[in-house]
Amino acid sequence: MPERTSAPYGRPSLRYVRAVAAAVLAAAALIAAANAGPAKATDTAPASPTAQHQPQRG
């Protein structure tokens, strides 16, 4: 009968370490994005419209 190569609570495999690292990185990125805040508004006037709607008669 083959023996187990690791204890039940032994060293985690590389796959799980990568998954946890990716989850921590994703959570840190989401927290950083949430704390970034909105962009600052500029003091310039809004652009003038390029086309105007003409009502149809008829």
Steps between C-alpha positions, in 0.01 A plus 500: 500500500650839404570739782397864512773737394387783728321539829133607494588844632849517359645745256242624246561427137620767261158514331328611820772751580457658157122508538519672839760747370277584203199550728695730731630699204152535351355613833778755545439636149126535565559676831753737342259580215215565743714738704631689197202737492345682208705695251534874551277721287662760277407868506439521126159563349317206342547452128240649269266256328601395150150433367160643583165324470257669260132413563318369193197683374219330337 
